[in-house]
Amino acid sequence: MMMLKNVLEYCSKLVRQVAGYITGGIVGAILLLYEHYVGNSISWNSLEWGVALFLVVSSFSIWKQEKEAVNECLAKLALNGSGTYPDWTIRELFYYLAPAGLTDSADELWKRVGAEVRDKFAVGQLRVWGRVIITHQNRRRSALTEISKPYWMNASFLYWFLSEGHEEVNHTYPPQGSGLPEYCDLRVNKAQALSIWPVPPYK
């Protein structure tokens, strides 16, 4: 609830900022127009025209920039409202991103999809969970746990998960001797993934 409250406050602040910038630009332009047509000025000089143009262009530019921030904020709000939890398997994600030809050996599309997904994991844009394979306990699988961003700087995918029924085999491959764990049963949050890829990028 605290995270949702913070997102709401941030969205509200952005909206107020945008409204303030636009209102300021419009009011400034109106005052200059009033001074020109109602006041004692007979004609505008180049400075007055420049100020009016600057106010209008600046207001539009700021509105355009802040609009992107508001859209991002609303996406975060929708995500937090739905709950961020692992409800989509890595296999479902890959087949959503590339509905056709994903496992075509000639094209190796799965490698391009994997590189893009791994980047999203590494920068934290897409959260990911998995089960640690505990090698010293007869390869026992742990409960689901979130995988940290730095893990993906070195670890790679093992694409067994593209075949159905392979949830418990290795999904990741860390460099030998790195001390990093192996994971199986990778999962993501569907709402978060769809906010990044509203439409499949590899049709």
C-alpha positions as MATLAB code, in Angstrom:
seq = 'MMMLKNVLEYCSKLVRQVAGYITGGIVGAILLLYEHYVGNSISWNSLEWGVALFLVVSSFSIWKQEKEAVNECLAKLALNGSGTYPDWTIRELFYYLAPAGLTDSADELWKRVGAEVRDKFAVGQLRVWGRVIITHQNRRRSALTEISKPYWMNASFLYWFLSEGHEEVNHTYPPQGSGLPEYCDLRVNKAQALSIWPVPPYK';
ca = [
       0.000    0.000    0.000;
       2.868    2.389    0.748;
       4.324    1.869   -2.752;
       0.928    2.494   -4.329;
       0.541    5.676   -2.271;
       3.957    6.911   -3.444;
       3.062    6.268   -7.080;
      -0.234    8.148   -6.689;
       1.535   11.109   -5.090;
       4.143   11.138   -7.872;
       1.465   11.061  -10.580;
      -0.431   13.865   -8.884;
       2.739   15.982   -8.676;
       3.482   15.447  -12.370;
      -0.042   16.403  -13.391;
       0.151   19.594  -11.313;
       3.524   20.452  -12.867;
       2.257   19.975  -16.405;
      -0.860   22.038  -15.702;
       1.262   24.794  -14.184;
       3.657   24.987  -17.132;
       0.891   25.043  -19.723;
      -1.200   27.555  -17.775;
       1.808   29.843  -17.326;
       2.567   29.799  -21.046;
      -1.031   30.462  -22.043;
      -1.463   33.273  -19.507;
       1.778   34.901  -20.661;
       0.694   34.779  -24.303;
      -2.765   36.183  -23.435;
      -1.234   39.083  -21.506;
       0.964   39.990  -24.442;
      -2.002   39.812  -26.804;
      -4.033   41.980  -24.437;
      -1.237   44.530  -24.241;
      -1.053   44.627  -28.022;
      -4.735   44.868  -28.903;
      -6.199   46.639  -25.860;
      -3.263   48.594  -24.470;
      -1.593   51.632  -25.872;
       0.880   49.762  -28.075;
       0.239   50.290  -31.771;
       2.525   47.553  -33.008;
       4.618   44.785  -31.516;
       8.338   44.974  -31.676;
      10.556   41.950  -32.339;
      11.167   41.380  -28.627;
       7.450   41.093  -27.860;
       6.917   38.657  -30.728;
       9.924   36.667  -29.563;
       8.658   36.433  -25.982;
       5.196   35.321  -27.108;
       6.621   32.688  -29.422;
       8.988   31.481  -26.722;
       6.142   31.064  -24.223;
       4.004   29.061  -26.630;
       6.826   26.826  -27.899;
       8.219   26.255  -24.395;
       4.798   25.297  -23.034;
       4.299   22.770  -25.833;
       7.807   21.327  -25.422;
       7.422   20.915  -21.671;
       3.968   19.382  -22.138;
       5.364   16.826  -24.586;
       8.189   15.824  -22.231;
       6.002   15.614  -19.152;
       3.339   13.655  -21.034;
       5.819   10.775  -21.451;
       6.585   10.870  -17.737;
       2.874   10.814  -16.892;
       2.309    7.830  -19.197;
       5.166    5.973  -17.524;
       3.737    6.845  -14.147;
       0.306    5.521  -15.107;
       1.871    2.284  -16.334;
       3.591    1.882  -12.961;
       0.323    2.638  -11.226;
      -1.473   -0.062  -13.215;
       1.310   -2.524  -12.435;
       1.260   -1.820   -8.710;
      -2.507   -1.988   -8.682;
      -2.464   -5.456  -10.226;
       0.269   -6.711   -7.914;
       3.818   -7.585   -8.918;
       4.156  -11.328   -8.547;
       5.390  -14.188  -10.749;
       2.375  -15.304  -12.761;
       3.912  -15.999  -16.216;
       6.475  -18.660  -17.069;
       9.567  -17.793  -19.066;
       8.309  -20.131  -21.789;
       5.026  -18.222  -22.040;
       6.949  -14.937  -22.261;
       9.210  -16.155  -25.082;
       6.337  -17.568  -27.127;
       4.398  -14.341  -26.647;
       7.345  -12.261  -27.900;
       7.877  -14.530  -30.908;
       4.646  -16.412  -31.696;
       6.075  -18.044  -34.829;
       9.493  -19.416  -35.721;
      10.947  -19.115  -32.234;
      12.762  -22.468  -32.380;
      13.690  -22.356  -36.068;
      17.304  -23.544  -36.046;
      18.163  -21.676  -39.257;
      17.178  -18.275  -37.861;
      18.021  -18.839  -34.168;
      15.367  -16.316  -33.229;
      15.390  -17.563  -29.643;
      18.875  -16.048  -29.177;
      17.705  -12.566  -30.191;
      14.659  -12.835  -27.951;
      16.850  -14.111  -25.126;
      19.306  -11.224  -25.476;
      16.488   -8.665  -25.270;
      14.841  -10.347  -22.276;
      18.169  -10.700  -20.472;
      18.830   -6.970  -20.933;
      15.465   -6.162  -19.359;
      16.353   -8.381  -16.393;
      19.820   -6.828  -16.045;
      18.594   -3.237  -15.859;
      15.624   -4.077  -13.649;
      12.970   -3.101  -16.174;
      11.463   -6.573  -15.870;
      11.522   -8.485  -12.589;
      12.212  -12.204  -12.660;
      11.905  -15.047  -10.189;
      13.271  -18.577  -10.179;
      14.098  -21.612   -8.040;
      17.692  -22.072   -6.948;
      19.104  -25.493   -7.809;
      20.942  -26.472   -4.611;
      23.775  -28.612   -5.923;
      25.064  -29.819   -2.550;
      21.603  -31.093   -1.589;
      21.068  -33.539   -4.450;
      20.035  -30.623   -6.729;
      17.013  -29.799   -4.612;
      14.853  -26.902   -5.877;
      14.235  -23.981   -3.557;
      11.046  -21.967   -3.247;
      10.596  -19.168   -5.784;
      12.873  -16.210   -5.110;
      13.525  -12.979   -6.974;
      16.751  -12.913   -8.999;
      18.860   -9.775   -8.584;
      19.873   -7.517  -11.480;
      23.664   -8.082  -11.169;
      23.161  -11.823  -11.706;
      22.380  -11.200  -15.383;
      25.644   -9.389  -16.022;
      27.301  -12.811  -16.263;
      24.675  -15.548  -16.341;
      23.113  -16.752  -19.584;
      20.000  -18.673  -20.552;
      19.861  -22.377  -21.168;
      16.907  -22.717  -23.498;
      15.514  -26.013  -22.226;
      12.468  -24.058  -21.080;
      11.341  -23.600  -24.682;
      10.222  -27.228  -24.597;
       7.111  -27.986  -22.589;
       7.560  -29.808  -19.300;
      11.105  -28.614  -18.607;
      10.389  -26.332  -15.665;
      12.759  -28.167  -13.302;
      15.840  -28.363  -15.524;
      18.459  -25.613  -15.645;
      17.173  -22.363  -17.123;
      20.334  -20.376  -16.442;
      24.046  -20.972  -16.818;
      26.443  -18.867  -14.712;
      30.156  -18.863  -15.567;
      32.088  -21.747  -14.052;
      33.795  -20.754  -10.828;
      31.701  -17.587  -10.418;
      29.919  -18.914   -7.347;
      26.583  -17.823   -8.810;
      23.655  -20.241   -8.428;
      21.801  -22.009  -11.206;
      18.076  -21.351  -11.532;
      15.155  -23.281  -12.925;
      11.438  -22.476  -13.308;
      11.968  -18.821  -14.306;
       8.878  -16.640  -14.098;
       7.932  -12.993  -14.642;
       4.945  -10.771  -13.987;
       2.625  -10.753  -16.997;
       1.300   -7.205  -16.481;
       4.834   -5.840  -16.255;
       5.950   -7.724  -19.363;
       2.962   -6.483  -21.361;
       3.672   -2.905  -20.287;
       7.118   -3.292  -21.918;
       5.920   -5.184  -25.000;
       2.261   -4.250  -25.664;
       2.530   -6.117  -28.968;
       4.853   -9.031  -29.844;
       8.052   -7.546  -31.366;
       8.991  -10.688  -33.312;
       5.916  -11.645  -35.319;
];
